[in-house]
Amino acid sequence: MPQYSIDDFQVRFRLSRTSFEQLVAELSTALSIRSKKVKIGPEKQLLIFLKYLSSLHTLQEIADIFGASESSAHVIIKDVAKKIRKHIQPSVIKWPAKQQNSADIDDGFQQLKGFPAVIGAIDCSHIPIRTPKEYPENYINRKCFPSIILQAVCESDLRFTDVYCGWPGSVHDARVLKKSPLYHEIDEDPVKKFPGNTHILGDSAYSLTTWLLVPFKDYGNLNEK
């Protein structure tokens, strides 16, 4: 690993060496607790985790690459994911700062496409999985492969501000939104999430609301105006 060039490292782990070192620094203390049990240091734990996320290798292959047992690799991957969610996610994936009016909102979307007062864009992505043994038909999406759904909101610079995952692939995007914690927070206090008449953008899979703007549905009766 130390002999990899900067480019080689990023190709193999899909993360820059600089970002990797930052992650090690932020998670070192938390991962040191696990390292006492599995006898593997924080840096190596994080490499195992990243290799699992960035490749199609089996757990056994990853364990062989790093000279660890398969059971240790399995424990490490789950533990690192929990540590990232606990120690890093809250400070990285967060809703835009509560501004008092739309003039204070980042105008990235307006600069890109001339759309004012937009604080994010929402969509869903299908994460491929192996077909589950129980209720397999529920996981087959419209593109005919098994998946779970990841819903995300991001800003104009592609930074995530909200992430929600886990529904079976056959569920409609609009239903995923209505079942998400984000929707319930908005339902309780929309002004808190969208001050100054701000809003997010979505595609035609979603319903139009005061805080979610979607394209006009064209049933053949829309003219250019």
Secondary structure as a PSIPRED ss2 file (coil, helix, strand):
# PSIPRED VFORMAT (PSIPRED V4.0)

   1 M C   1.000  0.000  0.000
   2 P C   1.000  0.000  0.000
   3 Q C   1.000  0.000  0.000
   4 Y C   1.000  0.000  0.000
   5 S C   1.000  0.000  0.000
   6 I H   0.000  1.000  0.000
   7 D H   0.000  1.000  0.000
   8 D H   0.000  1.000  0.000
   9 F H   0.000  1.000  0.000
  10 Q H   0.000  1.000  0.000
  11 V H   0.000  1.000  0.000
  12 R H   0.000  1.000  0.000
  13 F H   0.000  1.000  0.000
  14 R C   1.000  0.000  0.000
  15 L C   1.000  0.000  0.000
  16 S C   1.000  0.000  0.000
  17 R H   0.000  1.000  0.000
  18 T H   0.000  1.000  0.000
  19 S H   0.000  1.000  0.000
  20 F H   0.000  1.000  0.000
  21 E H   0.000  1.000  0.000
  22 Q H   0.000  1.000  0.000
  23 L H   0.000  1.000  0.000
  24 V H   0.000  1.000  0.000
  25 A H   0.000  1.000  0.000
  26 E H   0.000  1.000  0.000
  27 L H   0.000  1.000  0.000
  28 S H   0.000  1.000  0.000
  29 T H   0.000  1.000  0.000
  30 A H   0.000  1.000  0.000
  31 L H   0.000  1.000  0.000
  32 S H   0.000  1.000  0.000
  33 I H   0.000  1.000  0.000
  34 R H   0.000  1.000  0.000
  35 S H   0.000  1.000  0.000
  36 K H   0.000  1.000  0.000
  37 K H   0.000  1.000  0.000
  38 V H   0.000  1.000  0.000
  39 K C   1.000  0.000  0.000
  40 I C   1.000  0.000  0.000
  41 G C   1.000  0.000  0.000
  42 P H   0.000  1.000  0.000
  43 E H   0.000  1.000  0.000
  44 K H   0.000  1.000  0.000
  45 Q H   0.000  1.000  0.000
  46 L H   0.000  1.000  0.000
  47 L H   0.000  1.000  0.000
  48 I H   0.000  1.000  0.000
  49 F H   0.000  1.000  0.000
  50 L H   0.000  1.000  0.000
  51 K H   0.000  1.000  0.000
  52 Y H   0.000  1.000  0.000
  53 L H   0.000  1.000  0.000
  54 S H   0.000  1.000  0.000
  55 S C   1.000  0.000  0.000
  56 L C   1.000  0.000  0.000
  57 H C   1.000  0.000  0.000
  58 T C   1.000  0.000  0.000
  59 L H   0.000  1.000  0.000
  60 Q H   0.000  1.000  0.000
  61 E H   0.000  1.000  0.000
  62 I H   0.000  1.000  0.000
  63 A H   0.000  1.000  0.000
  64 D H   0.000  1.000  0.000
  65 I H   0.000  1.000  0.000
  66 F H   0.000  1.000  0.000
  67 G C   1.000  0.000  0.000
  68 A C   1.000  0.000  0.000
  69 S C   1.000  0.000  0.000
  70 E H   0.000  1.000  0.000
  71 S H   0.000  1.000  0.000
  72 S H   0.000  1.000  0.000
  73 A H   0.000  1.000  0.000
  74 H H   0.000  1.000  0.000
  75 V H   0.000  1.000  0.000
  76 I H   0.000  1.000  0.000
  77 I H   0.000  1.000  0.000
  78 K H   0.000  1.000  0.000
  79 D H   0.000  1.000  0.000
  80 V H   0.000  1.000  0.000
  81 A H   0.000  1.000  0.000
  82 K H   0.000  1.000  0.000
  83 K H   0.000  1.000  0.000
  84 I H   0.000  1.000  0.000
  85 R H   0.000  1.000  0.000
  86 K H   0.000  1.000  0.000
  87 H H   0.000  1.000  0.000
  88 I C   1.000  0.000  0.000
  89 Q H   0.000  1.000  0.000
  90 P H   0.000  1.000  0.000
  91 S H   0.000  1.000  0.000
  92 V H   0.000  1.000  0.000
  93 I C   1.000  0.000  0.000
  94 K C   1.000  0.000  0.000
  95 W C   1.000  0.000  0.000
  96 P C   1.000  0.000  0.000
  97 A C   1.000  0.000  0.000
  98 K C   1.000  0.000  0.000
  99 Q C   1.000  0.000  0.000
 100 Q C   1.000  0.000  0.000
 101 N C   1.000  0.000  0.000
 102 S H   0.000  1.000  0.000
 103 A H   0.000  1.000  0.000
 104 D H   0.000  1.000  0.000
 105 I C   1.000  0.000  0.000
 106 D C   1.000  0.000  0.000
 107 D C   1.000  0.000  0.000
 108 G H   0.000  1.000  0.000
 109 F H   0.000  1.000  0.000
 110 Q H   0.000  1.000  0.000
 111 Q H   0.000  1.000  0.000
 112 L H   0.000  1.000  0.000
 113 K H   0.000  1.000  0.000
 114 G C   1.000  0.000  0.000
 115 F C   1.000  0.000  0.000
 116 P C   1.000  0.000  0.000
 117 A C   1.000  0.000  0.000
 118 V E   0.000  0.000  1.000
 119 I E   0.000  0.000  1.000
 120 G E   0.000  0.000  1.000
 121 A E   0.000  0.000  1.000
 122 I E   0.000  0.000  1.000
 123 D E   0.000  0.000  1.000
 124 C E   0.000  0.000  1.000
 125 S E   0.000  0.000  1.000
 126 H E   0.000  0.000  1.000
 127 I E   0.000  0.000  1.000
 128 P E   0.000  0.000  1.000
 129 I C   1.000  0.000  0.000
 130 R C   1.000  0.000  0.000
 131 T C   1.000  0.000  0.000
 132 P C   1.000  0.000  0.000
 133 K C   1.000  0.000  0.000
 134 E C   1.000  0.000  0.000
 135 Y C   1.000  0.000  0.000
 136 P H   0.000  1.000  0.000
 137 E H   0.000  1.000  0.000
 138 N H   0.000  1.000  0.000
 139 Y H   0.000  1.000  0.000
 140 I E   0.000  0.000  1.000
 141 N C   1.000  0.000  0.000
 142 R C   1.000  0.000  0.000
 143 K C   1.000  0.000  0.000
 144 C C   1.000  0.000  0.000
 145 F C   1.000  0.000  0.000
 146 P E   0.000  0.000  1.000
 147 S E   0.000  0.000  1.000
 148 I E   0.000  0.000  1.000
 149 I E   0.000  0.000  1.000
 150 L E   0.000  0.000  1.000
 151 Q E   0.000  0.000  1.000
 152 A E   0.000  0.000  1.000
 153 V E   0.000  0.000  1.000
 154 C E   0.000  0.000  1.000
 155 E C   1.000  0.000  0.000
 156 S C   1.000  0.000  0.000
 157 D C   1.000  0.000  0.000
 158 L C   1.000  0.000  0.000
 159 R C   1.000  0.000  0.000
 160 F E   0.000  0.000  1.000
 161 T E   0.000  0.000  1.000
 162 D E   0.000  0.000  1.000
 163 V E   0.000  0.000  1.000
 164 Y E   0.000  0.000  1.000
 165 C E   0.000  0.000  1.000
 166 G E   0.000  0.000  1.000
 167 W E   0.000  0.000  1.000
 168 P E   0.000  0.000  1.000
 169 G C   1.000  0.000  0.000
 170 S C   1.000  0.000  0.000
 171 V C   1.000  0.000  0.000
 172 H C   1.000  0.000  0.000
 173 D H   0.000  1.000  0.000
 174 A H   0.000  1.000  0.000
 175 R H   0.000  1.000  0.000
 176 V H   0.000  1.000  0.000
 177 L H   0.000  1.000  0.000
 178 K H   0.000  1.000  0.000
 179 K H   0.000  1.000  0.000
 180 S C   1.000  0.000  0.000
 181 P H   0.000  1.000  0.000
 182 L H   0.000  1.000  0.000
 183 Y H   0.000  1.000  0.000
 184 H H   0.000  1.000  0.000
 185 E H   0.000  1.000  0.000
 186 I H   0.000  1.000  0.000
 187 D H   0.000  1.000  0.000
 188 E H   0.000  1.000  0.000
 189 D C   1.000  0.000  0.000
 190 P H   0.000  1.000  0.000
 191 V H   0.000  1.000  0.000
 192 K H   0.000  1.000  0.000
 193 K H   0.000  1.000  0.000
 194 F C   1.000  0.000  0.000
 195 P H   0.000  1.000  0.000
 196 G H   0.000  1.000  0.000
 197 N H   0.000  1.000  0.000
 198 T C   1.000  0.000  0.000
 199 H E   0.000  0.000  1.000
 200 I E   0.000  0.000  1.000
 201 L E   0.000  0.000  1.000
 202 G C   1.000  0.000  0.000
 203 D C   1.000  0.000  0.000
 204 S C   1.000  0.000  0.000
 205 A C   1.000  0.000  0.000
 206 Y C   1.000  0.000  0.000
 207 S C   1.000  0.000  0.000
 208 L C   1.000  0.000  0.000
 209 T C   1.000  0.000  0.000
 210 T C   1.000  0.000  0.000
 211 W C   1.000  0.000  0.000
 212 L E   0.000  0.000  1.000
 213 L E   0.000  0.000  1.000
 214 V C   1.000  0.000  0.000
 215 P C   1.000  0.000  0.000
 216 F C   1.000  0.000  0.000
 217 K C   1.000  0.000  0.000
 218 D C   1.000  0.000  0.000
 219 Y C   1.000  0.000  0.000
 220 G C   1.000  0.000  0.000
 221 N C   1.000  0.000  0.000
 222 L C   1.000  0.000  0.000
 223 N C   1.000  0.000  0.000
 224 E C   1.000  0.000  0.000
 225 K C   1.000  0.000  0.000
